[in-house]
Amino acid sequence: MIRLLQTWLFCSLLLVSILTRAELTFEVTQGADNPVPVAVVPFGWEGIQGLPVDVAEIVSDDLYRSGLFSLMERENMLSFPSQGGDVYFRDWRLGGLEYLLIGKVLPDPASNGYRVEYELFNVIEEQRIAGGFFGGAKKDLRRLAHRVSDVVYEKLTGIKGAFATEIVYVTASKVSKDRYNYRLQKADADGANAQTILESREPILSPSWSRDGKNLAYVSFETGRPSIFIQNVATGQRQRITAFRGLNGAPAWSPDGKRLAITLSKDGNPEIYIIDIATRNLRRLTRHYGIDTEPSWSSDGGSIIFTSNRGGKPQIYSIDLSNNWIERLTFEGDYNARGGLTYDGRHLVMVHRSNGVFHIAVQDLKTGRLDVLTETYLDESPSIAPNGSMVIYATQDGTRGVLGAVSIDGRVRFRLPAKFGDVREPAWSPYLQ
């Protein structure tokens, strides 16, 4: 029993959280040098009743949170155009602007929702460089605003935006001296619109998104022992995938959505397995007396990286699924764990111990260079945005657990603390339809 407990702690299944509310806010703590000046004009509205959200404010917050842009305050705007013919570029150049976003929201009788129209201008060259519209149901207005943000971000940076994605995370609320309620929460990438996916009196750990964004895999102790479940995000339908003796942990979806890489100790030692979701057939990948855990797939599904202490200290390894060839990837430092690859396979993000403190680090697998990205305390559980630009992770702010995010080059940082209490175990979604 002691051996199993030690293993479980090593597999990052210790959840420290005291929470009374799960709504997140964002705080930019560090931005890029020389941010690009942009103005996002309040969007026009041609309906009768007021809108439930301010579309332009959501877009402004998204761009500001990226750390790459400086946003003009509304009180400094000389006019509020909502269509291109009303734009006087001289006025915006006087304000030092380089880019201008305008737009309007219209009722959409066909869908009983909204149509969000937008236009992006290069102020210096006096040219319209992007424009279009998005439509959807009333409940999706925030998502439509995030999609506008994605267009602007990609047009100005050349990198696909990820504002219209979502995150999941785990919280716990203390209801009595020895009792907690645990929740698996889903929210927009900016922390807004939090919803409860699952609530339990027992811990919930290691959430993982399927590549199509329709399902979550996670570990739950609701039966009194760790089991792996899959749950449909939209319907809430769920099924238990594993309930073997010992450790059932660290589920990670294959790119095709048909398999999970998992950690099992059913044969006495934690090893990496692949389970076929439809047939429940198992394929054992590792056979070693050390602890093998925390699997994560390459984007092409051809290999899996994992954490192992087979060399004496936790390090990250890769196994080629075609021939089971195992290669060690990390050598710098005495602790590297919880690895994840960017979608292009170039960078490995991990928890790295430096001078006795756990930080988030990234290693360029082509050059071998390792860079520590964070300066906070007890950083853990990194998860990479689908565009590879940012990493979300759990950290400590004093005695409270918060979520932080850092750009892959370390230049931009922001936090997503809960208004009250702690949050842990974040996972960033893929691109959503």
Beta strands, then each sheet from edge to edge (+ up, - down):
strand 1: 21-24
strand 2: 27-30
strand 3: 36-40
strand 4: 44-45
strand 5: 69-71
strand 6: 99-108
strand 7: 113-122
strand 8: 127-136
strand 9: 166-176
strand 10: 179-188
strand 11: 195-200
strand 12: 204-209
strand 13: 215-220
strand 14: 227-232
strand 15: 238-242
strand 16: 248-253
strand 17: 259-264
strand 18: 271-276
strand 19: 282-284
strand 20: 292-297
strand 21: 303-308
strand 22: 315-320
strand 23: 326-328
strand 24: 336-341
strand 25: 347-354
strand 26: 357-364
strand 27: 370-372
strand 28: 377-384
strand 29: 390-397
strand 30: 400-407
strand 31: 413-416
strand 32: 418-420
strand 33: 424-428
sheet 1: 1+ 32-
sheet 2: 2+ 31- 30+ 29- 28+
sheet 3: 4+ 6+ 3+ 5+
sheet 4: 4+ 6+ 7- 8+
sheet 5: 11+ 10- 9+ 33-
sheet 6: 12+ 13- 14+ 15-
sheet 7: 16+ 17- 18+ 19-
sheet 8: 20+ 21- 22+ 23-
sheet 9: 24+ 25- 26+ 27-
end
